């Protein structure tokens, strides 16, 4: 009897493990997924890795790096040890499967247990777990190196299970503990945006369950559960104090914290951010239009993912015009050929026809607060995936709703790519669908009620797909704003054929939806009229899900996606220019590589780069890019002769103050050495003041930064009324370089103002010292550090000592140990109670 009771759980774990082992077999054998983001991450974190290896202390905190954007904290690049010891538990599944991608197994187990906790039969819960975890977005994320996102999503179910245990099942201790650990690990995974989106589902459940408990006069239990969940949330945040405190502090200095320059004369500053944070258009650049919001079950709503068929309008048109070779090569690899209104899209976020069908059924089968919880979450999150109207414009009803959320919902305006909330939408759809399916299989409703619901749901689903079959352009225009650029020179008849082919693709998806939906309804109808056993129906349903979903997953992530570590290493090997530059043993100078400079992490792998790759760069440095660095690069590119190019390269005072010692114009040629780079530090004897950021960066471009600096009025008290005499014998030089610690030796005959070619990040970051005593430093030239140095010979030091990290990680360390001890203690106590019960039974 016991075996029969636990059999579905054993089968679930075994099937999830087998799926993980088969799908990720290359990873288990030592290969990794190749992705451009993954390679960029290696390049950006190379300096940190190098110092870890050289110091022999893996967890020696390297929390600043000069390898990208002239210097920034490592929090978003190569996370330091946050002293949260609970993360060791999260490595269990990774160690068992010997793959970093074991979180697909974690996700499968989590959704399975969530469905069981909601009262669904374990066998049906296995099917539901696969239905959600076979959605294409999981595999798209992994294929593109967005592992933090994938990891956070895999933990969604555990947060909800903890809440259900506390509020519904009154398992206060274990529910609170699971909730706390789940939130801890969500934060550890490191994608706050995806955790934030989970709040829509979690708060929805809390409100719905609270209303139900209020009606049942269970206010005491609700208050107790609320208190325990709040305690769990506080403990989870405390365990991650170091991480959250530093990232919050840093965030205030990035684009998400707002930018001081909001002048309309710079497009990027006006379109991307404002003083309050990111702008609407920047936040919504990767949102759906109305038609694309249906791509969860019509995957080609805004993109072709198959090679061109010989029967397609475009193939026939190309062939008839003598371009059959072009027709055969067009999208021959079946890449996602996108034509929607997002800035770009790698693949559709497809959650499948079955989930859509079951969701519609669930609306008829499920009653009460659970239905209102899940249906409302689906409705709200679906609306929030849409930021543009059908024509891709920022206007209309959906844009107005987005604007309301951006303006009034806390933290919503800190994240872009809002379509990612579809992860929550599809989870809510699956839950409602399988709760409804459970009622069908257990015959909780009468046969008449079941057949009526099946009929009504099939009319809605079938009607929707039939409308799209007949009118595929109901999802929006099949022309794209990009067509004129991508298909430049194509005659009108080919452009028309291209649009017709897109309409054909949408129609074929709708026909496919009719087939899969029809089979699903057929299976369920056979169960209702007692012509098919539930077990066979479950196997059939699981088969449909696999047939529907796996081909999409394999398009994004298959065995060919995995490569050996050596193959990845080759992608970041030194170029000839890198080799030449690395002969220079000066420990601290910068390199500017022309090209896609500010989306390039490969230069950061070997040099301290002017550019880099990170969405979380300092907002002041972004201003410097827009106002000074990008115009400089354009001017160099426009040079008409070699002499003019050299003049443009060497004469820019902003480039020189950043100690840009080398330029890479061609990575296969010799680099160009800049003879005018200022070095690590120098003395300036003149200063002018500025009134605000725009004034400061404008004046910066007019001065000789070797002799003069611009001081913002907020820092003018450091230099006010001071006169710095020119001292030709004064010297200052870098004596020691470490990412977290810079030491200089200075000698002057009189008090001087030293300027350092290092990025200013204070007051709670870099601390300055003169002869071991703390000293003030201040910002000049928009981004650099400066300080007043007294006459004589002195040792000047900068140490990166953010209170947020060092105090925060101490709190994290203590809290995580206490939480782990609580888990161990709870386990021992439960074990003791089990032993005691067995002993009493034997005595009886």
ABEGO torsion letter per residue (X at the ends): XAAAAAAAAAAAAAAAAAAAAAAAAAAAAGBBBBBAAAAAAAAAAAAAAAAAAAAGBAABBBABBAABGGEBBAAAABBBBAGBAAAAAAAAAAAAAGBAAAAAAAAAAAAAAAAAAAGBBAAAAAAAAAAAAABAAAAAAAAAGBAAAAAAAAAAAAAAAAAAAAAAAGBAAAAAAAAAAAAAAAAAAGBAAAAAAAAAAAAAAAAAAAAAAAAAGAAAAAAAAAAAAAAAAAAAAAAAAAAAAAAAAAAAABAAAEBABABAABAAAAAABBAAEBBAAAAAAABBBAAAAAAAABAAAABBABBBBAABAAAAAAAAAGAAAAAAABGAAGBBBBABABABBABBBBAEAAAAAAAAAAAAABBEAAAAAAAAAAAAAAAAABABBAAGBBBEAAAAAAAAAAAABBGAAABBGAAAAAAAAAAAAAAAAAAAAAAAAAGABBAAAAAAAAAAAAAAAAAAAAAAAABAAAAEBABBAAAAAAABGBBAAAAAAAAAAAAAAAAAAAAAAAAAAAAAAAAAAAAAAGABBAAAAAAAAAAAAAAAAAAAAAAABBAAABBBAAAAAAAABBBAAAAAAAABABABBBBBBBEBAAABAAAAAABBBABEBBAABBAAAAAAAAAAAAAAAAAAAABABAAAAAAAAAABAAAAAAGBABBBABAABBBBBBAABAEABBBBABBBBBBEAAAAAAAAAABBAAABBBBBAAAAAAABGBBBBBBAABBBBBABBBAABBBBBBBBABBBBBBBABBBBOAABBBBBBGGBBBBBBBBGGABBBBBBBBEBBBBBBBBBBAAAAAAAAAAAAAAAAAAAAAAAAAAAAAAAAAAAAAAAAAX
